[in-house]
Amino acid sequence: MPQTPNLPTSIDSERFILASIWLDGNHYREASQMLPVEAFSLDKHRRIYRRMGELDARGDHIDRGTLANELHRLGELESVNGVSGLLEMEEGVPFNISITAHLKIIRDCFVHRSFMFSMQHGIERASLNGTTPQELIESTEEKLNRLKGFLSRGKKSTRAFPDQIVEESGGLSKFLYPVHNVGIPTGFPTLDRYIYGLQKGKTIVVGGRTSMGKSALCGCIADSITARGISGLYISAEMDKASLLRRSAARLAGVSLGRMNRGECGEDERKRLTFAMDQVLSWPLAIDDRGPMTIMGIHQKIDHGIRQDKIQFVIVDYLQRLSWQSDRDFDFKGSSYQAMSTYSTKFKDFAKDDFNIPIIVVSQMNRPAGGVRGKDKDLRPKLSDFRDSGRIEEDADVVISVYREERDKGSTPEYKGRTEVSILKQRDGMVGTVNMNFKGYCFSFTEDEEQTLEEY
């Protein structure tokens, strides 16, 4: 029998990273973008890193004291050799230094270990009767794509800033004085003037309470973009592919989706729907409503879409419906808050570092306290209303909310269809509100005419 090779590890780099984080809590964000808990080879190091993540997710400061208290609270302090063990880990670690090189060492060791385990598992599966070649290939490809995703974490451009400007289409003048949208137009001109279209490398979060129309708005955006021949990927954990296609056809035909589903359309409506469905099916929108809805499963879907379909944007609908409880790549300890915080950060990594494309993430927002309704109460969404994760508002480049007053104040002529699409956060520009009209019968939005931008 061949001798089992030593598993690649770097205990010194692991110690160095962990101590550096509690000496300077700001290091955690850089580490979390590159390393999952499983990247640490020692159990005590994984415990420490996991508790750091929980402190960060709650918004607590990370230092030796807060970490020791958290470990003590969970009965884990002795498993890391107590406070004295933490002090020993600090020895020889300078304060206020770069940790990037050590992060890469740990990441590379983790990828090597994972590769060895994956190949061993593949050999074991191949030796079993009943496993088809296609199953073996797909299983191995999924594991290799996951490892490829880990390698791309934390990558940043090494070009000097002036070089990046010169390489912009149009050079320095275009960079400083852009005339047109720098991103993909959404089909809503006023919205585009606020957010500059869907820009490469940006994460756009679209939020709203239940039945406000956030998915319908994203569907309108996907329709408008792909109707112009621009390829995209719609990852749906909420609705199946057939339902999304029916919505698109109803929007394009201007026909009631309810009448369509009940088979009550007249001859003229059926003709319009037939033409609309032919158009919709010709649009280059890949809809994925199956397979793993874990974060690395989505990474694989996006990677496949870019290589096979040349997609230029992604919509994920929606964050809270993803399969975090069955995610094998992270240990969330049953905490949806920690899972949503991690997923939010990963989507930012995917958009900015891994794929350099715009990613729209749909997210649920909290209901008003006590479910209070009434004409005199302001129930417009706020950044703090995002459900399960305060990290969303921090990670996103753009945060958009969808609010229909009729859902809170009644479907009277005064409020019917009236919608406020508000830019709550814009990292590179203005915030404000775009007034739209919602046609509920076909799940369609249109902008009100002659709107001006208000900078504030």
C-alpha positions as CSV (number, residue, x, y, z in Angstrom):
1,M,0.0,0.0,0.0
2,P,1.3,3.5,-0.8
3,Q,2.2,5.6,2.1
4,T,-0.3,8.4,2.8
5,P,1.4,11.7,2.1
6,N,1.6,14.4,4.7
7,L,-1.2,16.9,4.5
8,P,0.1,20.4,3.7
9,T,-0.4,22.9,6.6
10,S,1.2,26.0,7.9
11,I,0.5,26.2,11.7
12,D,2.7,29.3,12.1
13,S,0.7,31.2,9.4
14,E,-2.5,30.2,11.1
15,R,-1.3,31.4,14.5
16,F,0.0,34.6,12.9
17,I,-3.3,35.4,11.2
18,L,-5.5,34.7,14.2
19,A,-3.3,36.8,16.6
20,S,-3.1,39.6,14.1
21,I,-6.9,39.8,13.9
22,W,-7.4,40.2,17.6
23,L,-4.5,42.6,17.8
24,D,-6.2,44.7,15.0
25,G,-9.9,43.8,14.5
26,N,-9.8,45.5,11.1
27,H,-7.9,42.5,9.7
28,Y,-10.9,40.2,10.0
29,R,-12.6,41.6,6.9
30,E,-9.6,40.9,4.7
31,A,-9.3,37.4,6.2
32,S,-13.0,36.6,5.9
33,Q,-13.0,37.4,2.2
34,M,-10.3,34.8,1.5
35,L,-10.6,32.1,4.1
36,P,-13.5,29.9,5.3
37,V,-13.4,28.3,8.8
38,E,-12.3,25.0,7.2
39,A,-9.1,26.5,5.9
40,F,-7.5,26.3,9.3
41,S,-6.0,22.8,10.0
42,L,-6.2,22.7,13.8
43,D,-9.5,22.4,15.6
44,K,-8.6,25.1,18.1
45,H,-7.8,27.5,15.3
46,R,-11.1,26.8,13.6
47,R,-12.9,27.4,16.9
48,I,-11.2,30.8,17.4
49,Y,-11.8,31.9,13.8
50,R,-15.5,30.8,13.9
51,R,-16.1,32.8,17.1
52,M,-14.4,35.8,15.5
53,G,-16.9,35.6,12.7
54,E,-19.8,35.5,15.1
55,L,-18.5,38.6,16.9
56,D,-18.1,40.4,13.6
57,A,-21.6,39.4,12.4
58,R,-23.1,40.9,15.6
59,G,-21.1,44.1,15.1
60,D,-18.9,43.5,18.2
61,H,-15.3,44.6,18.3
62,I,-12.8,41.7,18.0
63,D,-9.9,41.7,20.5
64,R,-8.3,39.2,22.9
65,G,-10.8,40.1,25.6
66,T,-14.0,39.9,23.7
67,L,-12.8,36.7,22.0
68,A,-11.9,35.1,25.4
69,N,-15.3,36.1,26.8
70,E,-17.1,34.6,23.8
71,L,-15.1,31.3,24.1
72,H,-15.8,31.2,27.8
73,R,-19.5,31.9,27.3
74,L,-19.7,28.9,24.9
75,G,-17.6,26.6,27.2
76,E,-14.7,26.5,24.7
77,L,-12.0,28.6,26.3
78,E,-10.2,25.5,27.8
79,S,-10.2,23.8,24.4
80,V,-7.9,26.6,23.1
81,N,-5.7,26.3,26.2
82,G,-7.3,29.2,28.0
83,V,-6.3,32.9,28.0
84,S,-2.6,31.8,28.4
85,G,-3.0,29.9,25.1
86,L,-4.1,33.0,23.4
87,L,-1.2,35.0,24.9
88,E,1.2,32.3,23.6
89,M,-0.2,32.7,20.1
90,E,0.6,36.4,20.2
91,E,4.4,35.9,20.8
92,G,6.5,37.3,18.0
93,V,3.5,38.8,16.1
94,P,4.1,42.5,15.3
95,F,1.2,45.0,15.4
96,N,-0.1,46.8,12.3
97,I,1.3,44.7,9.5
98,S,0.1,43.2,6.2
99,I,-1.4,39.8,6.5
100,T,-2.0,39.1,2.8
101,A,1.0,36.8,2.3
102,H,0.0,34.6,5.3
103,L,-3.6,34.5,4.1
104,K,-2.4,33.1,0.7
105,I,-0.3,30.5,2.4
106,I,-3.2,29.2,4.4
107,R,-5.5,29.3,1.4
108,D,-3.1,27.4,-0.8
109,C,-2.6,24.7,1.9
110,F,-6.3,24.4,2.2
111,V,-6.8,24.0,-1.5
112,H,-4.1,21.4,-1.7
113,R,-5.7,19.4,1.2
114,S,-9.1,19.7,-0.3
115,F,-7.8,18.6,-3.7
116,M,-6.2,15.5,-2.1
117,F,-9.5,14.6,-0.3
118,S,-11.6,15.2,-3.4
119,M,-9.4,13.0,-5.6
120,Q,-9.4,10.2,-2.9
121,H,-13.2,10.4,-2.7
122,G,-13.4,10.2,-6.5
123,I,-11.2,7.1,-6.5
124,E,-13.4,5.5,-3.9
125,R,-16.6,6.3,-5.8
126,A,-15.1,5.1,-9.1
127,S,-14.4,1.7,-7.4
128,L,-18.1,1.3,-6.5
129,N,-20.6,-0.5,-8.7
130,G,-23.6,1.6,-9.8
131,T,-21.8,4.9,-10.2
132,T,-22.0,6.1,-13.8
133,P,-19.2,8.0,-15.6
134,Q,-21.4,11.0,-15.9
135,E,-22.0,11.1,-12.2
136,L,-18.3,10.8,-11.5
137,I,-17.4,13.6,-13.9
138,E,-20.1,16.0,-12.6
139,S,-19.2,15.3,-9.0
140,T,-15.5,15.9,-9.7
141,E,-16.2,19.1,-11.7
142,E,-18.3,20.5,-8.9
143,K,-15.5,20.0,-6.4
144,L,-12.9,21.5,-8.7
145,N,-15.0,24.5,-9.4
146,R,-15.5,25.0,-5.7
147,L,-11.7,24.9,-5.3
148,K,-11.3,27.3,-8.2
149,G,-13.6,29.7,-6.4
150,F,-11.5,29.6,-3.2
151,L,-8.3,30.4,-5.2
152,S,-10.0,33.5,-6.7
153,R,-10.9,35.0,-3.3
154,G,-9.4,38.2,-2.3
155,K,-7.8,38.9,-5.7
156,K,-7.3,42.5,-6.5
157,S,-6.0,44.4,-9.5
158,T,-2.2,44.9,-9.4
159,R,-2.3,47.7,-12.1
160,A,-1.4,51.2,-11.0
161,F,-4.4,53.5,-10.8
162,P,-3.2,55.7,-13.7
163,D,-3.0,52.6,-15.9
164,Q,-6.6,51.7,-15.1
165,I,-7.8,55.2,-16.2
166,V,-5.8,55.1,-19.4
167,E,-7.3,51.6,-20.3
168,E,-10.8,52.9,-19.8
169,S,-12.7,53.1,-23.1
170,G,-12.2,56.7,-24.2
171,G,-9.2,57.4,-22.0
172,L,-9.0,60.0,-19.3
173,S,-11.7,62.3,-20.7
174,K,-14.2,59.5,-20.8
175,F,-13.2,58.5,-17.3
176,L,-13.7,62.0,-15.9
177,Y,-16.6,63.1,-18.0
178,P,-18.7,60.1,-19.0
179,V,-21.6,61.1,-21.4
180,H,-23.5,57.8,-21.3
181,N,-24.3,55.1,-18.7
182,V,-21.1,53.3,-17.8
183,G,-23.2,50.2,-17.2
184,I,-26.0,48.1,-18.7
185,P,-29.2,50.2,-19.0
186,T,-32.0,48.7,-16.8
187,G,-34.8,49.9,-19.0
188,F,-35.8,52.6,-16.5
189,P,-34.1,55.9,-17.6
190,T,-34.5,57.8,-14.3
191,L,-33.2,54.8,-12.2
192,D,-30.2,54.6,-14.6
193,R,-29.4,58.2,-14.0
194,Y,-29.2,57.5,-10.3
195,I,-27.2,54.3,-10.4
196,Y,-25.5,54.6,-13.8
197,G,-26.9,51.3,-15.1
198,L,-25.7,48.0,-14.0
199,Q,-21.9,48.5,-13.6
200,K,-19.3,45.8,-13.8
201,G,-18.1,44.5,-10.4
202,K,-21.0,46.1,-8.5
203,T,-23.5,44.4,-6.1
204,I,-27.0,45.8,-6.2
205,V,-29.4,44.7,-3.5
206,V,-33.2,45.1,-4.3
207,G,-35.3,44.8,-1.2
208,G,-38.9,45.0,-0.1
209,R,-41.4,43.5,2.1
210,T,-43.6,40.6,1.0
211,S,-45.7,41.3,-2.2
212,M,-44.2,44.8,-2.8
213,G,-43.0,43.8,-6.2
214,K,-39.2,43.4,-5.8
215,S,-39.1,40.2,-7.9
216,A,-41.4,41.8,-10.5
217,L,-39.0,44.8,-10.8
218,C,-36.0,42.5,-11.3
219,G,-38.0,40.6,-13.9
220,C,-38.7,43.8,-15.8
221,I,-35.0,44.6,-15.7
222,A,-34.0,41.2,-16.9
223,D,-36.6,41.4,-19.7
224,S,-35.4,44.8,-20.9
225,I,-31.8,43.8,-20.9
226,T,-32.1,40.4,-22.6
227,A,-34.6,41.8,-25.2
228,R,-31.6,43.9,-26.4
229,G,-29.5,40.7,-26.9
230,I,-27.5,41.0,-23.7
231,S,-27.1,37.6,-22.0
232,G,-27.9,37.1,-18.4
233,L,-28.5,34.6,-15.7
234,Y,-31.6,34.5,-13.4
235,I,-31.0,32.2,-10.4
236,S,-34.4,31.7,-8.8
237,A,-34.9,30.1,-5.4
238,E,-38.4,31.5,-5.2
239,M,-40.3,30.7,-8.5
240,D,-39.8,27.9,-11.1
241,K,-38.7,28.6,-14.6
242,A,-42.2,28.2,-16.1
243,S,-43.7,30.8,-13.8
244,L,-41.0,33.3,-14.6
245,L,-41.5,32.8,-18.4
246,R,-45.3,33.2,-18.0
247,R,-44.7,36.5,-16.2
248,S,-42.4,37.8,-18.9
249,A,-44.9,36.8,-21.6
250,A,-47.8,38.5,-19.7
251,R,-45.7,41.7,-19.3
252,L,-44.8,41.8,-23.0
253,A,-48.3,41.1,-24.2
254,G,-50.0,43.3,-21.6
255,V,-52.3,40.5,-20.7
256,S,-53.6,39.5,-17.2
257,L,-51.5,36.7,-15.8
258,G,-54.4,35.5,-13.8
259,R,-56.6,35.2,-16.9
260,M,-53.7,33.5,-18.7
261,N,-53.2,30.9,-15.9
262,R,-57.0,30.2,-15.7
263,G,-57.3,29.8,-19.5
264,E,-59.8,32.7,-19.8
265,C,-58.0,34.7,-22.5
266,G,-59.8,35.8,-25.6
267,E,-58.6,35.1,-29.1
268,D,-56.8,38.5,-29.4
269,E,-55.1,37.9,-26.1
270,R,-54.0,34.4,-27.1
271,K,-52.5,35.7,-30.3
272,R,-50.6,38.4,-28.3
273,L,-49.4,35.9,-25.8
274,T,-48.2,33.4,-28.5
275,F,-46.2,36.2,-30.1
276,A,-44.9,37.4,-26.7
277,M,-43.8,33.9,-25.7
278,D,-41.9,33.4,-29.0
279,Q,-40.1,36.6,-28.3
280,V,-39.3,35.7,-24.6
281,L,-37.9,32.3,-25.6
282,S,-35.6,34.0,-28.0
283,W,-34.1,36.2,-25.4
284,P,-30.6,35.1,-24.1
285,L,-31.7,34.7,-20.4
286,A,-30.7,31.5,-18.7
287,I,-33.0,30.7,-15.8
288,D,-31.7,28.3,-13.2
289,D,-34.2,27.1,-10.6
290,R,-32.6,23.8,-9.8
291,G,-29.5,22.3,-8.2
292,P,-27.5,23.5,-5.2
293,M,-28.6,26.9,-4.0
294,T,-25.6,27.2,-1.6
295,I,-23.2,30.0,-2.1
296,M,-20.5,27.9,-3.8
297,G,-23.2,26.2,-5.9
298,I,-24.2,29.6,-7.1
299,H,-20.5,30.4,-7.8
300,Q,-20.5,27.3,-10.0
301,K,-23.6,28.4,-11.8
302,I,-22.2,31.9,-12.6
303,D,-18.9,30.4,-13.7
304,H,-20.7,28.1,-16.0
305,G,-22.9,30.9,-17.3
306,I,-19.9,33.1,-18.2
307,R,-18.0,30.3,-19.9
308,Q,-21.0,28.7,-21.8
309,D,-23.5,31.6,-22.3
310,K,-21.2,34.7,-22.1
311,I,-23.6,36.2,-19.5
312,Q,-23.0,39.9,-18.5
313,F,-25.3,40.2,-15.5
314,V,-26.8,38.0,-12.7
315,I,-30.0,38.2,-10.7
316,V,-30.3,36.1,-7.5
317,D,-33.9,35.8,-6.2
318,Y,-33.8,35.8,-3.2
319,L,-31.2,35.9,-0.5
320,Q,-33.3,34.4,2.4
321,R,-34.5,31.5,0.3
322,L,-31.0,30.1,-0.4
323,S,-30.0,26.7,1.0
324,W,-27.7,27.9,3.8
325,Q,-28.9,25.2,6.2
326,S,-27.5,22.5,3.8
327,D,-24.3,24.4,3.0
328,R,-21.4,22.1,3.5
329,D,-18.7,24.7,2.9
330,F,-19.5,26.8,6.0
331,D,-20.6,26.0,9.6
332,F,-23.2,28.6,10.5
333,K,-24.3,26.8,13.8
334,G,-27.9,27.2,12.8
335,S,-27.6,31.0,12.7
336,S,-29.5,32.6,9.8
337,Y,-28.0,35.9,10.7
338,Q,-24.4,34.6,10.3
339,A,-25.4,32.8,7.1
340,M,-26.9,35.8,5.5
341,S,-23.9,38.0,6.5
342,T,-21.5,35.5,5.0
343,Y,-23.6,35.1,1.8
344,S,-23.8,38.9,1.5
345,T,-20.1,39.2,1.6
346,K,-19.5,36.4,-0.8
347,F,-21.8,38.0,-3.4
348,K,-19.7,41.1,-3.2
349,D,-16.6,39.0,-3.8
350,F,-18.2,37.3,-6.8
351,A,-19.2,40.6,-8.4
352,K,-16.0,42.5,-7.7
353,D,-13.2,39.9,-7.6
354,D,-14.2,36.6,-9.1
355,F,-16.3,37.6,-12.2
356,N,-16.3,41.4,-12.6
357,I,-20.0,41.5,-13.6
358,P,-23.0,43.2,-11.9
359,I,-25.0,41.0,-9.5
360,I,-28.5,41.9,-8.4
361,V,-29.4,40.2,-5.1
362,V,-33.1,40.3,-4.1
363,S,-33.6,40.5,-0.3
364,Q,-36.6,40.4,2.1
365,M,-37.1,43.4,4.4
366,N,-38.8,43.4,7.8
367,R,-42.4,44.2,8.2
368,P,-43.4,47.3,10.1
369,A,-43.2,46.9,13.9
370,G,-46.4,45.3,15.1
371,G,-47.8,45.2,11.6
372,V,-49.2,48.7,12.0
373,R,-51.0,50.2,9.1
374,G,-52.7,53.5,8.5
375,K,-52.7,56.6,6.4
376,D,-50.7,58.7,8.9
377,K,-47.8,56.3,9.5
378,D,-44.7,56.5,7.4
379,L,-43.9,52.8,6.5
380,R,-41.3,53.5,3.9
381,P,-38.4,51.1,4.1
382,K,-35.1,52.0,5.7
383,L,-31.6,50.4,5.4
384,S,-32.1,48.9,8.9
385,D,-35.1,46.9,7.8
386,F,-33.2,44.3,5.9
387,R,-34.1,40.9,7.4
388,D,-31.5,38.6,9.1
389,S,-28.4,40.6,8.2
390,G,-27.1,44.1,8.9
391,R,-24.1,43.2,6.7
392,I,-26.2,43.7,3.5
393,E,-26.3,47.5,3.7
394,E,-22.5,47.5,4.3
395,D,-21.5,45.1,1.5
396,A,-23.8,46.4,-1.2
397,D,-22.6,49.1,-3.7
398,V,-26.3,50.1,-4.3
399,V,-29.3,49.4,-2.2
400,I,-32.8,49.8,-3.8
401,S,-36.1,49.4,-2.0
402,V,-39.5,48.8,-3.5
403,Y,-42.6,50.3,-1.7
404,R,-46.2,50.3,-2.8
405,E,-48.4,52.4,-0.6
406,E,-51.5,50.5,-1.5
407,R,-50.2,47.5,0.3
408,D,-50.3,49.5,3.6
409,K,-53.0,52.1,3.0
410,G,-55.5,50.3,0.8
411,S,-56.1,49.9,-2.9
412,T,-57.9,53.2,-3.4
413,P,-57.6,55.3,-6.6
414,E,-55.2,57.6,-4.6
415,Y,-52.7,54.8,-4.0
416,K,-53.4,52.1,-6.6
417,G,-50.3,51.2,-8.5
418,R,-48.3,54.0,-7.0
419,T,-44.7,52.8,-6.3
420,E,-41.6,54.4,-4.8
421,V,-38.4,52.8,-6.0
422,S,-35.9,54.4,-3.6
423,I,-32.1,54.3,-3.8
424,L,-31.3,54.0,-0.1
425,K,-27.5,53.7,-0.7
426,Q,-25.3,54.6,-3.7
427,R,-21.6,54.2,-3.0
428,D,-20.6,56.3,-6.1
429,G,-23.4,58.9,-6.3
430,M,-26.8,60.1,-5.4
431,V,-29.6,58.6,-3.4
432,G,-33.2,59.5,-4.1
433,T,-36.6,58.1,-5.2
434,V,-37.9,57.1,-8.6
435,N,-41.7,57.2,-9.0
436,M,-43.2,54.2,-10.8
437,N,-46.6,52.7,-11.6
438,F,-47.2,49.0,-11.0
439,K,-49.6,47.1,-13.1
440,G,-50.4,44.1,-10.9
441,Y,-52.4,42.2,-13.5
442,C,-49.2,41.6,-15.6
443,F,-46.5,42.3,-13.0
444,S,-45.1,45.2,-14.9
445,F,-43.5,48.5,-13.8
446,T,-43.3,51.8,-15.8
447,E,-41.6,55.0,-14.7
448,D,-43.6,58.2,-14.3
449,E,-42.7,60.8,-16.9
450,E,-40.6,63.9,-16.5
451,Q,-38.8,63.1,-13.3
452,T,-35.9,65.2,-12.0
453,L,-33.1,64.0,-9.8
454,E,-32.8,65.4,-6.3
455,E,-29.3,65.2,-4.8
456,Y,-29.2,64.7,-1.1
